[in-house]
Amino acid sequence: MKKQKTPAPRRFPWLFLSLLCAFCIWLTYLYGVFYIPSLPRAEVPPFLQNPPADTQVTDMQQTAESPAQEHPPATAPQQTNPITDAVLTTSDGTPAVTTSPVQTEAPAEAVLYRRRDGVHNILCVGRDAAAYNTDVLMLVSFDTKNGAASVVQIPRDTYLDGGKINALWAKKRNAAKKNGSSSVDDDAMELLCKTLEQTLCIQIDHWILCNLAAFRDAVDALGGVTVTVPCDMDYEDPAQNLSIHLSAGEQLLNGAQAEGLVRFRSGYVRGDLGRVDAQKLFLTALLQKVKEVSVLQLPALLKTAAVNLSTSLSPSDLLYFAKSAQKVDLSRVSFLTLPGTDCREYGTSGAWYYVLSRQGVWEVVNNHLNVYQTAVDGKLFDRDYRLTNTARSSMLTYYQTYLTAAVSSASGIAENGVSIALNTN
């Protein structure tokens, strides 16, 4: 009887799987190299068109029309409706030298706005879970071609359209709801983008709406973020389910602790403005953490964070910007807050507002948020005076007071921190 041969055991195809994985990684790499995010707002918006021929400007104010290099040059802004009872002052309160309004002719040809390659503006908004307030508003301008970014923070009490800017998204949400929107949050963000675009004369390409759960999940998914807490923080607010207890000094913060850091403001002399500065500390530390993450880990991290996140960015767009952020040197990342002044509506009474400096903000727009090769004409900036109340002389004076924005690099913040005035009580 012939002896049957025992069949050889099947070997698991490790070589095939290894080659397949290597091929997939190679395809992913090529996709990342050649992928370019879309520009849903690529067209030049109407609010960037030249003003009419009867526009009044002062002869000391010139329109900046020279092409930009890395950032367009900034000059004094021009006003379409000069208000004669307001006094233009410098930052120390001294009246500035002004000249009489003169008539200027409209340019023979419309300004041609060409986009700078690789520059994208993204509006990042953080909302609470109770009253739909958006106490965190940031405009991030990302120059992926030159490896640079600007993070421009807008204080929550900023005056806009008769109220505080942190309540504007809720108003847009209510409007979208009344119009029968099936996606009120997303439509509200689109309306908010349009308002900021028209007022500041900027182009916003994408938006991100983050709730507190998404923020905590993202920090926890990263394994925590190491931050130097600027002071002891102890605060309780049961109504907001907020409990903050942090000690001063460098420490690894989990999601809940990081939430406490970015929301704390009671211990700062300037309240919310101190909180905005503390957020610069956290954002710098967060960027450092993201730069340490493996490229292969990014998709899983983004998927975790996106569960409680609303955004106009596609998953591919999110991955693209996350990978681009990893390549940016900290010295090429700028942090700044829109310049302005705390004031009360009626001078010595009424609600507190943060009134932006017209010229200072206009310069920020051209130096940090302009996606075009041509500087934005100052006659177009806030042409309807939506950033101040013209019936309140004190607010109007602060609006026309020239203040410059303090710009800090992420590398400088990482090395030296941020100086925040603390309450000593």
KEDRENSE-366632 format. One line per 5 residues: number of its first residue (from 1); their letters; for each residue x, y, z of C-alpha. Coordinates in Angstrom, 3 decimals. Layout:
BEGIN
NUM	A	X:Y:Z  ...
This chain:
BEGIN
1	MKKQK	0.000:0.000:0.000  1.357:3.334:-1.108  2.018:5.804:1.713  0.154:9.102:1.248  2.114:12.282:1.522
6	TPAPR	1.078:14.640:4.263  0.169:17.978:2.684  2.489:20.812:3.681  0.878:23.274:6.086  -0.292:26.512:4.546
11	RFPWL	1.825:29.423:5.432  0.244:32.752:6.189  1.051:35.143:3.285  3.084:37.612:5.345  5.122:38.676:2.341
16	FLSLL	2.003:39.498:0.318  0.457:41.474:3.175  3.681:43.367:3.760  3.866:44.340:0.103  0.200:45.337:0.156
21	CAFCI	0.690:47.530:3.231  3.772:49.133:1.701  1.803:49.844:-1.491  -1.069:51.415:0.477  1.340:53.599:2.457
26	WLTYL	2.993:54.653:-0.791  -0.386:55.589:-2.309  -1.299:57.516:0.850  2.000:59.383:0.648  1.449:60.303:-2.992
31	YGVFY	-2.106:61.395:-2.219  -0.820:63.611:0.568  1.847:65.125:-1.658  -0.431:66.025:-4.549  -3.721:66.665:-2.738
36	IPSLP	-4.826:70.314:-2.650  -7.894:71.428:-0.638  -10.746:72.968:-2.558  -11.586:76.682:-2.377  -15.371:76.986:-2.068
41	RAEVP	-15.059:80.777:-1.882  -12.527:81.148:-4.682  -14.423:83.942:-6.453  -13.745:87.581:-5.572  -16.633:88.705:-3.330
46	PFLQN	-18.676:91.845:-4.114  -17.491:93.677:-0.984  -13.964:93.840:-2.409  -15.022:95.901:-5.412  -13.908:99.512:-5.770
51	PPADT	-15.975:102.186:-3.983  -18.107:104.705:-5.930  -16.636:107.885:-7.396  -18.054:110.186:-4.695  -16.155:108.453:-1.893
56	QVTDM	-14.606:110.946:0.533  -11.122:110.326:1.891  -8.514:112.475:3.594  -5.466:113.457:1.576  -3.173:111.952:4.214
61	QQTAE	-4.671:108.528:3.528  -3.406:106.576:0.541  -4.772:103.393:-0.961  -2.302:100.525:-0.849  -2.382:98.813:-4.236
66	SPAQE	1.098:97.363:-4.508  1.374:93.570:-4.860  2.111:91.684:-1.667  5.210:89.668:-1.034  4.655:87.466:1.992
71	HPPAT	2.122:89.942:3.437  0.677:93.081:1.775  1.879:96.435:3.151  -0.426:98.294:5.503  -1.204:102.004:5.347
76	APQQT	-3.709:104.213:7.104  -7.295:103.114:6.408  -9.694:105.289:4.454  -13.250:105.916:5.556  -16.214:106.111:3.231
81	NPITD	-18.273:108.202:5.666  -16.025:110.375:7.856  -17.864:111.429:11.002  -17.003:115.015:11.829  -17.756:114.911:15.575
86	AVLTT	-15.231:112.130:16.244  -11.624:112.833:17.145  -8.959:110.595:15.637  -6.370:109.926:18.343  -3.177:107.992:18.770
91	SDGTP	-2.836:105.119:21.267  -1.797:107.494:24.064  -4.912:109.634:23.625  -3.205:112.545:21.824  -5.216:114.016:18.922
96	AVTTS	-3.743:112.937:15.614  -3.037:115.348:12.769  -5.826:115.170:10.220  -6.650:117.030:7.019  -9.869:118.077:5.376
101	PVQTE	-11.785:115.563:3.278  -11.185:115.813:-0.451  -12.929:114.321:-3.441  -11.135:111.524:-5.252  -11.941:109.920:-8.541
106	APAEA	-12.670:106.232:-8.772  -9.895:104.175:-10.335  -10.162:103.819:-14.083  -10.078:100.057:-13.747  -11.278:97.751:-11.024
111	VLYRR	-8.587:96.366:-8.749  -7.673:92.872:-9.870  -7.571:90.527:-6.889  -5.464:87.435:-7.492  -5.201:84.834:-4.763
116	RDGVH	-1.851:83.939:-3.252  -1.028:80.302:-3.918  -1.522:77.972:-0.976  -3.099:80.521:1.393  -6.289:79.440:3.187
121	NILCV	-8.365:81.248:5.822  -10.236:79.100:8.346  -12.687:80.385:10.968  -12.435:78.332:14.173  -15.287:78.712:16.663
126	GRDAA	-15.725:77.150:20.090  -19.252:77.008:21.491  -20.629:76.210:24.911  -23.325:73.667:25.622  -25.835:75.911:27.371
131	AYNTD	-26.592:79.277:25.776  -24.994:78.708:22.351  -22.398:81.390:23.084  -19.186:81.230:21.066  -16.569:82.528:23.469
136	VLMLV	-13.713:81.297:21.271  -13.375:82.851:17.823  -10.161:82.600:15.831  -9.246:83.295:12.236  -6.401:81.057:11.119
141	SFDTK	-4.584:82.025:7.941  -2.448:79.133:6.712  0.190:79.684:4.058  0.951:76.092:3.126  3.271:77.105:0.278
146	NGAAS	5.676:79.094:2.472  5.092:77.133:5.682  3.631:79.941:7.805  0.453:80.612:9.765  -1.256:83.446:11.619
151	VVQIP	-3.749:82.848:14.423  -5.889:85.953:14.942  -8.058:85.868:18.068  -11.293:87.859:18.377  -12.275:88.677:21.993
156	RDTYL	-15.759:87.491:22.976  -16.963:91.002:23.962  -16.070:92.545:20.589  -18.788:94.955:19.432  -20.417:93.978:16.145
161	DGGKI	-23.872:94.760:14.752  -25.223:96.223:17.977  -24.107:93.469:20.342  -21.277:91.209:21.432  -19.724:88.961:18.838
166	NALWA	-20.008:85.842:21.019  -23.811:86.021:20.684  -23.791:86.459:16.913  -23.702:82.765:16.014  -26.768:82.107:18.180
171	KKRNA	-28.631:84.895:16.342  -27.648:83.404:13.000  -28.768:80.015:14.263  -32.184:81.369:15.194  -32.493:82.991:11.780
176	AKKNG	-31.597:79.727:10.039  -34.124:77.871:12.194  -36.913:80.329:11.322  -36.099:79.868:7.641  -36.675:76.118:7.991
181	SSSVD	-33.060:75.039:7.771  -32.425:71.320:8.170  -28.894:72.001:9.419  -29.109:75.087:11.609  -25.589:74.856:13.055
186	DDAME	-23.903:74.629:9.665  -26.069:77.319:8.092  -25.418:79.594:11.076  -21.687:79.165:10.524  -22.071:80.099:6.856
191	LLCKT	-23.988:83.239:7.857  -21.370:84.102:10.478  -18.617:83.728:7.877  -20.424:86.102:5.511  -20.844:88.719:8.243
196	LEQTL	-17.146:88.631:9.148  -16.136:88.637:5.493  -18.232:91.684:4.656  -17.201:93.628:7.765  -13.470:92.879:7.785
201	CIQID	-13.091:92.599:3.980  -11.531:89.147:4.211  -12.126:85.825:2.534  -12.997:82.836:4.739  -12.525:79.558:2.901
206	HWILC	-13.538:77.052:5.577  -14.920:76.904:9.101  -14.724:74.611:12.109  -17.327:74.572:14.892  -16.066:72.782:17.994
211	NLAAF	-18.054:71.988:21.124  -16.542:71.241:24.505  -16.844:67.468:24.092  -14.856:67.576:20.836  -12.190:69.680:22.530
216	RDAVD	-11.820:67.251:25.450  -11.804:64.216:23.156  -9.080:65.712:20.953  -6.804:66.445:23.914  -7.364:62.999:25.409
221	ALGGV	-6.726:61.333:22.040  -3.337:63.056:21.947  -2.518:61.635:25.365  -2.811:65.054:26.996  -0.954:68.309:26.377
226	TVTVP	1.906:69.664:28.482  1.273:73.311:29.385  2.762:75.781:31.843  -0.312:76.967:33.777  0.211:80.707:34.459
231	CDMDY	-1.380:80.782:37.934  -3.374:78.768:40.448  -6.881:78.342:39.062  -9.848:77.617:41.307  -13.337:78.261:40.029
236	EDPAQ	-16.733:76.584:40.381  -19.832:77.172:38.254  -22.427:74.385:38.677  -24.743:76.053:36.151  -22.173:75.455:33.423
241	NLSIH	-20.970:72.156:34.890  -17.586:73.845:35.204  -15.075:72.953:37.900  -11.540:74.309:37.514  -8.771:73.362:39.939
246	LSAGE	-5.269:73.702:38.513  -1.949:74.556:40.126  0.535:76.949:38.564  3.456:75.425:36.702  4.224:72.982:33.921
251	QLLNG	2.030:69.888:33.862  0.361:67.374:31.575  -3.326:68.297:31.178  -6.047:65.885:30.122  -9.112:67.020:28.178
256	AQAEG	-11.150:68.200:31.172  -8.195:70.043:32.690  -7.336:71.679:29.362  -10.937:72.858:29.117  -10.549:74.515:32.517
261	LVRFR	-7.375:76.274:31.395  -8.865:77.769:28.226  -12.097:78.829:29.960  -10.655:80.327:33.158  -10.721:84.152:33.347
266	SGYVR	-11.698:85.208:36.894  -8.073:85.407:38.061  -6.908:87.829:35.370  -6.916:91.619:35.675  -8.334:91.997:32.169
271	GDLGR	-10.738:89.068:32.437  -11.489:87.688:28.992  -8.414:89.298:27.424  -6.277:87.438:29.960  -8.093:84.249:28.995
276	VDAQK	-7.328:84.960:25.326  -3.619:85.277:26.180  -3.716:82.023:28.179  -5.178:80.327:25.110  -2.043:81.317:23.199
281	LFLTA	-0.083:79.235:25.709  -2.319:76.239:25.174  -2.439:76.525:21.377  1.361:76.671:21.228  1.619:73.566:23.414
286	LLQKV	-1.052:71.841:21.306  0.880:72.569:18.105  4.043:71.154:19.674  2.132:67.993:20.571  0.657:67.634:17.086
291	KEVSV	4.130:67.922:15.560  5.177:64.863:17.593  2.359:62.654:16.292  3.172:60.045:13.671  1.647:60.633:10.242
296	LQLPA	0.099:57.151:10.438  -1.679:58.126:13.681  -3.241:61.303:12.321  -6.283:59.737:10.573  -7.366:57.930:13.747
301	LLKTA	-6.892:61.062:15.870  -8.863:63.197:13.445  -11.645:60.622:13.350  -11.892:60.708:17.153  -12.008:64.510:17.255
306	AVNLS	-14.517:64.754:14.398  -17.257:62.877:16.278  -18.388:66.064:18.044  -17.105:68.454:15.400  -18.892:70.325:12.611
311	TSLSP	-16.819:71.621:9.731  -16.942:72.578:6.076  -13.638:70.733:5.623  -13.674:67.240:4.156  -11.750:64.436:5.936
316	SDLLY	-9.060:64.777:3.266  -8.850:68.518:3.901  -8.486:67.972:7.645  -5.702:65.468:7.081  -3.976:67.827:4.656
321	FAKSA	-3.940:70.747:7.086  -2.930:68.534:10.017  0.053:67.214:8.049  0.910:70.731:6.899  0.810:71.963:10.495
326	QKVDL	3.351:69.332:11.467  5.825:70.776:8.972  5.527:74.411:10.078  8.340:75.729:12.244  7.155:77.370:15.468
331	SRVSF	8.996:80.567:14.542  6.699:80.858:11.509  3.475:80.754:13.507  2.161:84.138:14.683  -0.381:84.737:17.433
336	LTLPG	-2.188:88.038:17.859  -5.416:89.508:19.205  -7.400:92.074:17.239  -6.443:95.442:18.785  -9.124:97.349:20.648
341	TDCRE	-10.233:98.944:23.905  -12.548:97.908:26.736  -15.260:100.518:27.227  -18.796:100.957:28.477  -21.602:101.758:26.087
346	YGTSG	-22.453:105.161:27.593  -18.961:106.107:28.692  -19.382:105.524:32.425  -22.365:103.196:32.371  -24.007:100.526:30.288
351	AWYYV	-22.763:97.197:28.994  -19.047:96.538:28.610  -17.766:96.079:25.059  -14.440:95.563:23.355  -14.322:98.190:20.601
356	LSRQG	-11.882:97.413:17.825  -9.416:99.956:16.471  -10.394:100.628:12.878  -6.903:101.281:11.546  -5.248:98.652:13.743
361	VWEVV	-7.618:95.903:12.623  -7.350:96.971:9.002  -3.584:96.563:9.230  -4.042:93.097:10.752  -6.291:92.185:7.837
366	NNHLN	-3.658:93.154:5.275  -0.675:91.751:7.153  -2.155:88.489:8.431  -5.530:87.640:6.822  -5.315:88.829:3.229
371	VYQTA	-5.408:85.913:0.769  -4.824:88.228:-2.195  -1.691:89.623:-3.818  -3.182:93.116:-3.567  -3.747:94.965:-0.312
376	VDGKL	-7.385:95.441:0.661  -8.491:99.021:0.012  -9.034:100.875:3.296  -12.142:102.587:1.867  -13.844:99.211:1.799
381	FDRDY	-13.021:98.138:5.351  -16.101:98.198:7.627  -17.741:100.657:5.244  -21.019:100.488:7.218  -19.446:101.061:10.646
386	RLTNT	-20.680:97.747:12.016  -17.778:97.615:14.477  -18.873:100.666:16.462  -21.940:102.575:17.574  -21.780:105.947:15.853
391	ARSSM	-24.359:107.346:18.299  -21.998:106.777:21.244  -19.156:109.297:21.173  -16.909:107.303:23.517  -17.237:104.122:21.458
396	LTYYQ	-16.637:106.058:18.247  -13.521:107.694:19.664  -12.063:104.329:20.674  -12.961:102.953:17.239  -10.926:105.743:15.606
401	TYLTA	-8.018:105.417:18.037  -5.025:103.840:16.359  -3.810:100.733:18.199  -1.397:98.146:16.882  -1.669:94.430:17.513
406	AVSSA	1.032:92.744:19.585  2.349:89.805:17.560  3.981:86.816:19.263  5.590:83.825:17.597  4.844:80.317:18.795
411	SGIAE	8.566:79.767:19.332  8.743:82.843:21.562  5.709:81.694:23.555  7.168:78.193:23.926  10.405:79.643:25.262
416	NGVSI	9.228:82.633:27.315  5.515:82.086:27.893  2.958:84.919:27.846  2.808:87.799:30.305  -0.679:87.972:31.841
421	ALNTN	-1.625:90.466:34.554  -3.043:88.556:37.543  -5.447:89.590:40.282  -3.678:89.819:43.632  -6.845:89.749:45.748
